[in-house]
Amino acid sequence: MPGKYSLLKESWIMILMYTLALIMVFVLTIHLLLVSPLTGKTFDQVLTYSYVLDNLTYYRIVFGLLLYAAVIHGLNGLRIVLIEWLHIRKFQWIINIIIVILMAILLAFGTYTLIVL
C-alpha cells in the first residue's frame, strides 16, 4: 500500500503527465519551427541528412527533452488506458513491468542515437 506521500499515487502520476505535456508543448514548438518555412528553406531542404544531423547535434538537449517527455508521457498514457480498458487491477503489476521495460528500451535507443550523432 503506497504511503500518504507516495510517488505511486495517481495524483502524483497526473502531475507528472501534466508537467510532461507542458514540456512537450514548448519543445515541440521548437522542433516544428526548425522544419517550418520560417527557416527560409524548402521542405526538401529540411529533410536532407546534413540539415537533420546539424539540428540533432546543435539542439541535442531540446531533442533529448522531447525524447524523454514523449516516451514517458506516451507510455504512461498507454499504461493508464490498458489498466482502465482491461480492468485487471489484480494483475496491474504485469502491465507496469511491461511498460517500464518498453520505456527503458525506447529511452536507451533514443539516448544512444542522440549521443552517437
N, CA, C and O atoms as CSV, one atom per row, in Angstrom:
chain,resi,resn,atom,element,x,y,z
A,1,MET,N,N,0.844,-1.191,0.000
A,1,MET,CA,C,0.000,0.000,0.000
A,1,MET,C,C,0.878,1.238,0.000
A,1,MET,O,O,1.709,1.397,0.894
A,2,PRO,N,N,0.717,2.117,-0.976
A,2,PRO,CA,C,1.503,3.341,-1.021
A,2,PRO,C,C,1.222,4.234,0.175
A,2,PRO,O,O,0.091,4.309,0.656
A,3,GLY,N,N,2.267,4.916,0.654
A,3,GLY,CA,C,2.123,5.815,1.784
A,3,GLY,C,C,1.372,7.088,1.408
A,3,GLY,O,O,0.920,7.263,0.276
A,4,LYS,N,N,1.255,7.974,2.408
A,4,LYS,CA,C,0.499,9.207,2.212
A,4,LYS,C,C,1.107,10.079,1.113
A,4,LYS,O,O,0.375,10.713,0.353
A,5,TYR,N,N,2.442,10.116,1.020
A,5,TYR,CA,C,3.106,10.952,0.035
A,5,TYR,C,C,3.853,10.107,-0.985
A,5,TYR,O,O,4.894,10.524,-1.492
A,6,SER,N,N,3.346,8.957,-1.281
A,6,SER,CA,C,3.996,8.053,-2.219
A,6,SER,C,C,3.937,8.595,-3.646
A,6,SER,O,O,2.945,9.205,-4.046
A,7,LEU,N,N,5.006,8.367,-4.408
A,7,LEU,CA,C,5.036,8.794,-5.801
A,7,LEU,C,C,4.199,7.882,-6.689
A,7,LEU,O,O,4.045,8.155,-7.879
A,8,LEU,N,N,3.656,6.799,-6.128
A,8,LEU,CA,C,2.828,5.891,-6.905
A,8,LEU,C,C,1.357,6.273,-6.887
A,8,LEU,O,O,0.553,5.663,-7.593
A,9,LYS,N,N,0.993,7.268,-6.097
A,9,LYS,CA,C,-0.400,7.700,-6.065
A,9,LYS,C,C,-0.772,8.314,-7.403
A,9,LYS,O,O,0.056,8.951,-8.054
A,10,GLU,N,N,-2.002,8.122,-7.806
A,10,GLU,CA,C,-2.463,8.619,-9.099
A,10,GLU,C,C,-2.354,10.134,-9.212
A,10,GLU,O,O,-2.144,10.648,-10.310
A,11,SER,N,N,-2.492,10.864,-8.104
A,11,SER,CA,C,-2.379,12.321,-8.177
A,11,SER,C,C,-0.971,12.731,-8.589
A,11,SER,O,O,-0.810,13.676,-9.361
A,12,TRP,N,N,0.046,12.044,-8.093
A,12,TRP,CA,C,1.429,12.361,-8.491
A,12,TRP,C,C,1.668,11.977,-9.946
A,12,TRP,O,O,2.388,12.675,-10.660
A,13,ILE,N,N,1.080,10.891,-10.385
A,13,ILE,CA,C,1.237,10.473,-11.780
A,13,ILE,C,C,0.583,11.492,-12.707
A,13,ILE,O,O,1.123,11.793,-13.771
A,14,MET,N,N,-0.568,12.024,-12.317
A,14,MET,CA,C,-1.227,13.029,-13.152
A,14,MET,C,C,-0.435,14.341,-13.179
A,14,MET,O,O,-0.383,15.010,-14.211
A,15,ILE,N,N,0.177,14.707,-12.061
A,15,ILE,CA,C,1.032,15.897,-12.049
A,15,ILE,C,C,2.212,15.681,-12.993
A,15,ILE,O,O,2.601,16.594,-13.722
A,16,LEU,N,N,2.781,14.478,-12.981
A,16,LEU,CA,C,3.864,14.135,-13.902
A,16,LEU,C,C,3.391,14.235,-15.348
A,16,LEU,O,O,4.102,14.780,-16.193
A,17,MET,N,N,2.212,13.721,-15.639
A,17,MET,CA,C,1.676,13.756,-17.002
A,17,MET,C,C,1.459,15.196,-17.469
A,17,MET,O,O,1.800,15.535,-18.602
A,18,TYR,N,N,0.897,16.043,-16.610
A,18,TYR,CA,C,0.675,17.443,-16.973
A,18,TYR,C,C,1.996,18.178,-17.179
A,18,TYR,O,O,2.119,18.991,-18.095
A,19,THR,N,N,2.971,17.898,-16.340
A,19,THR,CA,C,4.283,18.531,-16.469
A,19,THR,C,C,4.953,18.119,-17.768
A,19,THR,O,O,5.509,18.957,-18.477
A,20,LEU,N,N,4.903,16.827,-18.083
A,20,LEU,CA,C,5.495,16.347,-19.327
A,20,LEU,C,C,4.773,16.932,-20.547
A,20,LEU,O,O,5.413,17.261,-21.545
A,21,ALA,N,N,3.471,17.060,-20.470
A,21,ALA,CA,C,2.718,17.658,-21.574
A,21,ALA,C,C,3.116,19.119,-21.760
A,21,ALA,O,O,3.241,19.586,-22.892
A,22,LEU,N,N,3.316,19.837,-20.674
A,22,LEU,CA,C,3.738,21.232,-20.762
A,22,LEU,C,C,5.138,21.341,-21.377
A,22,LEU,O,O,5.385,22.217,-22.206
A,23,ILE,N,N,6.041,20.461,-20.977
A,23,ILE,CA,C,7.388,20.438,-21.565
A,23,ILE,C,C,7.293,20.172,-23.061
A,23,ILE,O,O,7.975,20.821,-23.855
A,24,MET,N,N,6.447,19.219,-23.448
A,24,MET,CA,C,6.325,18.881,-24.865
A,24,MET,C,C,5.751,20.034,-25.684
A,24,MET,O,O,6.114,20.192,-26.849
A,25,VAL,N,N,4.876,20.832,-25.112
A,25,VAL,CA,C,4.329,21.977,-25.849
A,25,VAL,C,C,5.462,22.904,-26.276
A,25,VAL,O,O,5.503,23.337,-27.428
A,26,PHE,N,N,6.374,23.211,-25.372
A,26,PHE,CA,C,7.469,24.112,-25.696
A,26,PHE,C,C,8.501,23.461,-26.613
A,26,PHE,O,O,8.968,24.079,-27.571
A,27,VAL,N,N,8.849,22.230,-26.320
A,27,VAL,CA,C,9.894,21.562,-27.102
A,27,VAL,C,C,9.395,21.224,-28.508
A,27,VAL,O,O,10.145,21.358,-29.475
A,28,LEU,N,N,8.154,20.792,-28.633
A,28,LEU,CA,C,7.606,20.512,-29.961
A,28,LEU,C,C,7.478,21.782,-30.800
A,28,LEU,O,O,7.608,21.736,-32.023
A,29,THR,N,N,7.226,22.907,-30.147
A,29,THR,CA,C,7.178,24.175,-30.876
A,29,THR,C,C,8.542,24.476,-31.496
A,29,THR,O,O,8.619,24.870,-32.659
A,30,ILE,N,N,9.600,24.296,-30.739
A,30,ILE,CA,C,10.953,24.499,-31.271
A,30,ILE,C,C,11.214,23.529,-32.415
A,30,ILE,O,O,11.734,23.918,-33.461
A,31,HIS,N,N,10.850,22.264,-32.213
A,31,HIS,CA,C,11.064,21.249,-33.251
A,31,HIS,C,C,10.314,21.601,-34.538
A,31,HIS,O,O,10.871,21.497,-35.631
A,32,LEU,N,N,9.067,22.012,-34.410
A,32,LEU,CA,C,8.282,22.350,-35.598
A,32,LEU,C,C,8.792,23.621,-36.279
A,32,LEU,O,O,8.701,23.751,-37.499
A,33,LEU,N,N,9.319,24.543,-35.506
A,33,LEU,CA,C,9.895,25.753,-36.100
A,33,LEU,C,C,11.142,25.429,-36.921
A,33,LEU,O,O,11.437,26.122,-37.895
A,34,LEU,N,N,11.872,24.391,-36.538
A,34,LEU,CA,C,13.078,24.007,-37.275
A,34,LEU,C,C,12.766,23.472,-38.667
A,34,LEU,O,O,13.608,23.546,-39.561
A,35,VAL,N,N,11.571,22.938,-38.857
A,35,VAL,CA,C,11.212,22.392,-40.168
A,35,VAL,C,C,10.134,23.224,-40.866
A,35,VAL,O,O,9.545,22.784,-41.853
A,36,SER,N,N,9.882,24.417,-40.351
A,36,SER,CA,C,8.837,25.255,-40.938
A,36,SER,C,C,9.408,26.144,-42.042
A,36,SER,O,O,10.624,26.306,-42.146
A,37,PRO,N,N,8.543,26.710,-42.852
A,37,PRO,CA,C,9.010,27.649,-43.887
A,37,PRO,C,C,9.661,28.905,-43.304
A,37,PRO,O,O,10.309,29.651,-44.039
A,38,LEU,N,N,9.505,29.152,-42.016
A,38,LEU,CA,C,10.112,30.321,-41.379
A,38,LEU,C,C,11.639,30.254,-41.378
A,38,LEU,O,O,12.300,31.276,-41.193
A,39,THR,N,N,12.204,29.067,-41.581
A,39,THR,CA,C,13.666,28.930,-41.623
A,39,THR,C,C,14.230,29.408,-42.950
A,39,THR,O,O,15.443,29.575,-43.077
A,40,GLY,N,N,13.380,29.631,-43.938
A,40,GLY,CA,C,13.834,30.075,-45.244
A,40,GLY,C,C,14.256,28.927,-46.143
A,40,GLY,O,O,14.819,29.151,-47.215
A,41,LYS,N,N,13.994,27.720,-45.722
A,41,LYS,CA,C,14.359,26.542,-46.507
A,41,LYS,C,C,13.087,25.855,-47.008
A,41,LYS,O,O,12.030,25.948,-46.384
A,42,THR,N,N,13.205,25.174,-48.129
A,42,THR,CA,C,12.071,24.414,-48.656
A,42,THR,C,C,11.921,23.124,-47.862
A,42,THR,O,O,12.804,22.744,-47.093
A,43,PHE,N,N,10.797,22.464,-48.059
A,43,PHE,CA,C,10.550,21.218,-47.337
A,43,PHE,C,C,11.583,20.158,-47.711
A,43,PHE,O,O,12.006,19.383,-46.854
A,44,ASP,N,N,11.988,20.116,-48.958
A,44,ASP,CA,C,13.014,19.151,-49.381
A,44,ASP,C,C,14.350,19.420,-48.701
A,44,ASP,O,O,15.073,18.479,-48.372
A,45,GLN,N,N,14.684,20.671,-48.487
A,45,GLN,CA,C,15.962,21.017,-47.852
A,45,GLN,C,C,15.998,20.638,-46.378
A,45,GLN,O,O,17.042,20.230,-45.870
A,46,VAL,N,N,14.868,20.770,-45.686
A,46,VAL,CA,C,14.871,20.437,-44.253
A,46,VAL,C,C,14.857,18.930,-44.016
A,46,VAL,O,O,15.037,18.481,-42.884
A,47,LEU,N,N,14.645,18.144,-45.074
A,47,LEU,CA,C,14.664,16.691,-44.938
A,47,LEU,C,C,16.001,16.072,-45.329
A,47,LEU,O,O,16.154,14.851,-45.286
A,48,THR,N,N,16.965,16.897,-45.708
A,48,THR,CA,C,18.267,16.346,-46.087
A,48,THR,C,C,18.996,15.846,-44.841
A,48,THR,O,O,18.775,16.328,-43.729
A,49,TYR,N,N,19.858,14.880,-45.060
A,49,TYR,CA,C,20.586,14.260,-43.960
A,49,TYR,C,C,21.449,15.279,-43.219
A,49,TYR,O,O,21.495,15.267,-41.989
A,50,SER,N,N,22.124,16.149,-43.940
A,50,SER,CA,C,23.023,17.109,-43.290
A,50,SER,C,C,22.249,18.111,-42.432
A,50,SER,O,O,22.703,18.474,-41.347
A,51,TYR,N,N,21.087,18.559,-42.907
A,51,TYR,CA,C,20.283,19.506,-42.133
A,51,TYR,C,C,19.764,18.849,-40.851
A,51,TYR,O,O,19.807,19.444,-39.774
A,52,VAL,N,N,19.277,17.623,-40.982
A,52,VAL,CA,C,18.769,16.892,-39.815
A,52,VAL,C,C,19.896,16.626,-38.826
A,52,VAL,O,O,19.721,16.806,-37.621
A,53,LEU,N,N,21.048,16.200,-39.327
A,53,LEU,CA,C,22.189,15.918,-38.465
A,53,LEU,C,C,22.660,17.178,-37.737
A,53,LEU,O,O,22.978,17.127,-36.549
A,54,ASP,N,N,22.704,18.296,-38.439
A,54,ASP,CA,C,23.098,19.557,-37.797
A,54,ASP,C,C,22.118,19.945,-36.695
A,54,ASP,O,O,22.533,20.375,-35.619
A,55,ASN,N,N,20.832,19.797,-36.955
A,55,ASN,CA,C,19.827,20.126,-35.934
A,55,ASN,C,C,19.927,19.192,-34.732
A,55,ASN,O,O,19.850,19.635,-33.586
A,56,LEU,N,N,20.100,17.896,-35.001
A,56,LEU,CA,C,20.219,16.941,-33.894
A,56,LEU,C,C,21.474,17.202,-33.068
A,56,LEU,O,O,21.476,16.987,-31.856
A,57,THR,N,N,22.521,17.656,-33.705
A,57,THR,CA,C,23.758,17.943,-32.983
A,57,THR,C,C,23.653,19.251,-32.202
A,57,THR,O,O,24.016,19.313,-31.028
A,58,TYR,N,N,23.158,20.288,-32.863
A,58,TYR,CA,C,23.116,21.610,-32.247
A,58,TYR,C,C,22.030,21.703,-31.159
A,58,TYR,O,O,22.237,22.348,-30.131
A,59,TYR,N,N,20.894,21.069,-31.383
A,59,TYR,CA,C,19.772,21.119,-30.435
A,59,TYR,C,C,19.613,19.800,-29.683
A,59,TYR,O,O,18.493,19.357,-29.430
A,60,ARG,N,N,20.716,19.182,-29.331
A,60,ARG,CA,C,20.701,17.866,-28.679
A,60,ARG,C,C,19.892,17.877,-27.380
A,60,ARG,O,O,19.150,16.933,-27.110
A,61,ILE,N,N,20.024,18.915,-26.589
A,61,ILE,CA,C,19.297,18.975,-25.308
A,61,ILE,C,C,17.795,19.088,-25.556
A,61,ILE,O,O,17.001,18.459,-24.856
A,62,VAL,N,N,17.412,19.874,-26.532
A,62,VAL,CA,C,15.990,20.038,-26.856
A,62,VAL,C,C,15.406,18.699,-27.307
A,62,VAL,O,O,14.330,18.301,-26.861
A,63,PHE,N,N,16.126,18.007,-28.196
A,63,PHE,CA,C,15.625,16.720,-28.663
A,63,PHE,C,C,15.673,15.662,-27.574
A,63,PHE,O,O,14.851,14.746,-27.567
A,64,GLY,N,N,16.622,15.774,-26.656
A,64,GLY,CA,C,16.649,14.867,-25.506
A,64,GLY,C,C,15.433,15.066,-24.621
A,64,GLY,O,O,14.806,14.101,-24.184
A,65,LEU,N,N,15.100,16.337,-24.355
A,65,LEU,CA,C,13.888,16.625,-23.574
A,65,LEU,C,C,12.645,16.101,-24.284
A,65,LEU,O,O,11.746,15.537,-23.660
A,66,LEU,N,N,12.611,16.298,-25.593
A,66,LEU,CA,C,11.472,15.808,-26.372
A,66,LEU,C,C,11.373,14.286,-26.290
A,66,LEU,O,O,10.287,13.737,-26.103
A,67,LEU,N,N,12.500,13.618,-26.429
A,67,LEU,CA,C,12.524,12.155,-26.348
A,67,LEU,C,C,11.997,11.661,-25.011
A,67,LEU,O,O,11.084,10.837,-24.964
A,68,TYR,N,N,12.573,12.163,-23.923
A,68,TYR,CA,C,12.181,11.674,-22.604
A,68,TYR,C,C,10.734,12.037,-22.271
A,68,TYR,O,O,9.992,11.203,-21.750
A,69,ALA,N,N,10.330,13.265,-22.564
A,69,ALA,CA,C,8.958,13.678,-22.265
A,69,ALA,C,C,7.950,12.870,-23.074
A,69,ALA,O,O,6.933,12.428,-22.538
A,70,ALA,N,N,8.230,12.675,-24.368
A,70,ALA,CA,C,7.271,11.963,-25.222
A,70,ALA,C,C,7.174,10.485,-24.855
A,70,ALA,O,O,6.075,9.934,-24.798
A,71,VAL,N,N,8.304,9.844,-24.609
A,71,VAL,CA,C,8.274,8.414,-24.282
A,71,VAL,C,C,7.582,8.175,-22.941
A,71,VAL,O,O,6.710,7.313,-22.834
A,72,ILE,N,N,7.967,8.929,-21.933
A,72,ILE,CA,C,7.364,8.725,-20.608
A,72,ILE,C,C,5.880,9.087,-20.635
A,72,ILE,O,O,5.052,8.344,-20.108
A,73,HIS,N,N,5.543,10.208,-21.238
A,73,HIS,CA,C,4.143,10.636,-21.305
A,73,HIS,C,C,3.303,9.638,-22.114
A,73,HIS,O,O,2.213,9.250,-21.693
A,74,GLY,N,N,3.816,9.234,-23.263
A,74,GLY,CA,C,3.058,8.330,-24.130
A,74,GLY,C,C,2.861,6.951,-23.530
A,74,GLY,O,O,1.753,6.414,-23.550
A,75,LEU,N,N,3.928,6.375,-22.996
A,75,LEU,CA,C,3.798,5.026,-22.444
A,75,LEU,C,C,3.025,5.016,-21.127
A,75,LEU,O,O,2.325,4.048,-20.830
A,76,ASN,N,N,3.143,6.073,-20.343
A,76,ASN,CA,C,2.320,6.131,-19.134
A,76,ASN,C,C,0.847,6.281,-19.497
A,76,ASN,O,O,-0.022,5.707,-18.841
A,77,GLY,N,N,0.571,7.048,-20.539
A,77,GLY,CA,C,-0.813,7.148,-21.017
A,77,GLY,C,C,-1.328,5.807,-21.504
A,77,GLY,O,O,-2.471,5.441,-21.231
A,78,LEU,N,N,-0.485,5.067,-22.228
A,78,LEU,CA,C,-0.857,3.726,-22.679
A,78,LEU,C,C,-1.109,2.805,-21.492
A,78,LEU,O,O,-2.050,2.011,-21.510
A,79,ARG,N,N,-0.277,2.907,-20.463
A,79,ARG,CA,C,-0.451,2.101,-19.253
A,79,ARG,C,C,-1.800,2.386,-18.604
A,79,ARG,O,O,-2.513,1.467,-18.202
A,80,ILE,N,N,-2.141,3.661,-18.507
A,80,ILE,CA,C,-3.414,4.044,-17.891
A,80,ILE,C,C,-4.586,3.514,-18.716
A,80,ILE,O,O,-5.550,2.996,-18.153
A,81,VAL,N,N,-4.516,3.637,-20.041
A,81,VAL,CA,C,-5.589,3.149,-20.912
A,81,VAL,C,C,-5.732,1.634,-20.784
A,81,VAL,O,O,-6.848,1.126,-20.683
A,82,LEU,N,N,-4.613,0.909,-20.789
A,82,LEU,CA,C,-4.684,-0.560,-20.670
A,82,LEU,C,C,-5.281,-0.992,-19.345
A,82,LEU,O,O,-6.085,-1.923,-19.299
A,83,ILE,N,N,-4.896,-0.330,-18.275
A,83,ILE,CA,C,-5.440,-0.696,-16.957
A,83,ILE,C,C,-6.939,-0.418,-16.908
A,83,ILE,O,O,-7.700,-1.230,-16.381
A,84,GLU,N,N,-7.368,0.711,-17.448
A,84,GLU,CA,C,-8.793,1.034,-17.452
A,84,GLU,C,C,-9.582,0.140,-18.400
A,84,GLU,O,O,-10.714,-0.242,-18.103
A,85,TRP,N,N,-8.991,-0.190,-19.529
A,85,TRP,CA,C,-9.681,-0.981,-20.549
A,85,TRP,C,C,-9.797,-2.446,-20.157
A,85,TRP,O,O,-10.846,-3.061,-20.348
A,86,LEU,N,N,-8.725,-3.005,-19.609
A,86,LEU,CA,C,-8.724,-4.432,-19.282
A,86,LEU,C,C,-9.325,-4.747,-17.919
A,86,LEU,O,O,-9.718,-5.887,-17.670
A,87,HIS,N,N,-9.402,-3.765,-17.041
A,87,HIS,CA,C,-9.972,-3.944,-15.695
A,87,HIS,C,C,-9.333,-5.104,-14.947
A,87,HIS,O,O,-10.033,-5.930,-14.362
A,88,ILE,N,N,-8.018,-5.169,-14.964
A,88,ILE,CA,C,-7.341,-6.244,-14.245
A,88,ILE,C,C,-6.472,-5.662,-13.144
A,88,ILE,O,O,-5.246,-5.771,-13.195
A,89,ARG,N,N,-7.081,-5.062,-12.176
A,89,ARG,CA,C,-6.356,-4.446,-11.063
A,89,ARG,C,C,-5.463,-5.473,-10.349
A,89,ARG,O,O,-4.403,-5.134,-9.824
A,90,LYS,N,N,-5.913,-6.721,-10.342
A,90,LYS,CA,C,-5.173,-7.768,-9.655
A,90,LYS,C,C,-3.817,-8.017,-10.325
A,90,LYS,O,O,-2.836,-8.314,-9.643
A,91,PHE,N,N,-3.758,-7.897,-11.662
A,91,PHE,CA,C,-2.525,-8.143,-12.409
A,91,PHE,C,C,-1.958,-6.859,-13.005
A,91,PHE,O,O,-1.273,-6.891,-14.028
A,92,GLN,N,N,-2.241,-5.748,-12.370
A,92,GLN,CA,C,-1.780,-4.450,-12.842
A,92,GLN,C,C,-0.253,-4.386,-12.874
A,92,GLN,O,O,0.317,-3.684,-13.709
A,93,TRP,N,N,0.396,-5.091,-12.000
A,93,TRP,CA,C,1.850,-5.074,-11.933
A,93,TRP,C,C,2.489,-5.625,-13.203
A,93,TRP,O,O,3.601,-5.229,-13.555
A,94,ILE,N,N,1.801,-6.534,-13.899
A,94,ILE,CA,C,2.338,-7.076,-15.161
A,94,ILE,C,C,2.389,-5.968,-16.219
A,94,ILE,O,O,3.386,-5.820,-16.925
A,95,ILE,N,N,1.327,-5.211,-16.318
A,95,ILE,CA,C,1.298,-4.088,-17.264
A,95,ILE,C,C,2.380,-3.079,-16.901
A,95,ILE,O,O,3.073,-2.566,-17.781
A,96,ASN,N,N,2.528,-2.790,-15.605
A,96,ASN,CA,C,3.543,-1.837,-15.171
A,96,ASN,C,C,4.949,-2.307,-15.554
A,96,ASN,O,O,5.763,-1.501,-16.005
A,97,ILE,N,N,5.238,-3.575,-15.382
A,97,ILE,CA,C,6.561,-4.109,-15.722
A,97,ILE,C,C,6.795,-4.037,-17.227
A,97,ILE,O,O,7.879,-3.652,-17.665
A,98,ILE,N,N,5.794,-4.401,-18.021
A,98,ILE,CA,C,5.937,-4.349,-19.485
A,98,ILE,C,C,6.184,-2.910,-19.939
A,98,ILE,O,O,7.038,-2.664,-20.791
A,99,ILE,N,N,5.441,-1.965,-19.376
A,99,ILE,CA,C,5.595,-0.559,-19.760
A,99,ILE,C,C,6.979,-0.039,-19.355
A,99,ILE,O,O,7.608,0.689,-20.122
A,100,VAL,N,N,7.452,-0.399,-18.177
A,100,VAL,CA,C,8.783,0.045,-17.742
A,100,VAL,C,C,9.864,-0.531,-18.647
A,100,VAL,O,O,10.827,0.166,-18.968
A,101,ILE,N,N,9.727,-1.781,-19.065
A,101,ILE,CA,C,10.703,-2.393,-19.977
A,101,ILE,C,C,10.682,-1.687,-21.330
A,101,ILE,O,O,11.735,-1.367,-21.880
A,102,LEU,N,N,9.480,-1.440,-21.871
A,102,LEU,CA,C,9.374,-0.702,-23.133
A,102,LEU,C,C,9.975,0.694,-23.018
A,102,LEU,O,O,10.662,1.163,-23.925
A,103,MET,N,N,9.710,1.348,-21.902
A,103,MET,CA,C,10.249,2.682,-21.668
A,103,MET,C,C,11.778,2.653,-21.669
A,103,MET,O,O,12.427,3.491,-22.294
A,104,ALA,N,N,12.335,1.682,-20.964
A,104,ALA,CA,C,13.796,1.564,-20.888
A,104,ALA,C,C,14.399,1.313,-22.265
A,104,ALA,O,O,15.427,1.898,-22.608
A,105,ILE,N,N,13.775,0.455,-23.050
A,105,ILE,CA,C,14.291,0.146,-24.391
A,105,ILE,C,C,14.241,1.380,-25.290
A,105,ILE,O,O,15.233,1.716,-25.938
A,106,LEU,N,N,13.095,2.055,-25.332
A,106,LEU,CA,C,12.955,3.232,-26.191
A,106,LEU,C,C,13.877,4.372,-25.766
A,106,LEU,O,O,14.476,5.039,-26.609
A,107,LEU,N,N,13.989,4.591,-24.464
A,107,LEU,CA,C,14.880,5.653,-23.992
A,107,LEU,C,C,16.340,5.311,-24.243
A,107,LEU,O,O,17.143,6.197,-24.535
A,108,ALA,N,N,16.692,4.033,-24.131
A,108,ALA,CA,C,18.076,3.626,-24.401
A,108,ALA,C,C,18.423,3.843,-25.869
A,108,ALA,O,O,19.473,4.407,-26.175
A,109,PHE,N,N,17.561,3.404,-26.778
A,109,PHE,CA,C,17.820,3.608,-28.205
A,109,PHE,C,C,17.838,5.087,-28.575
A,109,PHE,O,O,18.701,5.523,-29.337
A,110,GLY,N,N,16.901,5.854,-28.049
A,110,GLY,CA,C,16.852,7.279,-28.339
A,110,GLY,C,C,18.066,8.013,-27.809
A,110,GLY,O,O,18.644,8.848,-28.506
A,111,THR,N,N,18.458,7.708,-26.577
A,111,THR,CA,C,19.637,8.342,-25.995
A,111,THR,C,C,20.892,7.955,-26.751
A,111,THR,O,O,21.759,8.796,-26.988
A,112,TYR,N,N,20.998,6.702,-27.130
A,112,TYR,CA,C,22.129,6.238,-27.934
A,112,TYR,C,C,22.213,6.999,-29.250
A,112,TYR,O,O,23.296,7.411,-29.667
A,113,THR,N,N,21.069,7.186,-29.904
A,113,THR,CA,C,21.032,7.916,-31.165
A,113,THR,C,C,21.492,9.362,-30.973
A,113,THR,O,O,22.272,9.876,-31.775
A,114,LEU,N,N,21.014,10.018,-29.915
A,114,LEU,CA,C,21.412,11.406,-29.685
A,114,LEU,C,C,22.890,11.543,-29.313
A,114,LEU,O,O,23.536,12.523,-29.685
A,115,ILE,N,N,23.418,10.578,-28.590
A,115,ILE,CA,C,24.814,10.655,-28.175
A,115,ILE,C,C,25.756,10.323,-29.320
A,115,ILE,O,O,26.780,10.985,-29.489
A,116,VAL,N,N,25.427,9.313,-30.104
A,116,VAL,CA,C,26.298,8.894,-31.188
A,116,VAL,C,C,26.367,9.958,-32.275
A,116,VAL,O,O,27.421,10.157,-32.880
A,117,LEU,N,N,25.258,10.641,-32.529
A,117,LEU,CA,C,25.267,11.700,-33.544
A,117,LEU,C,C,26.023,12.853,-32.988
A,117,LEU,O,O,26.171,13.875,-33.657
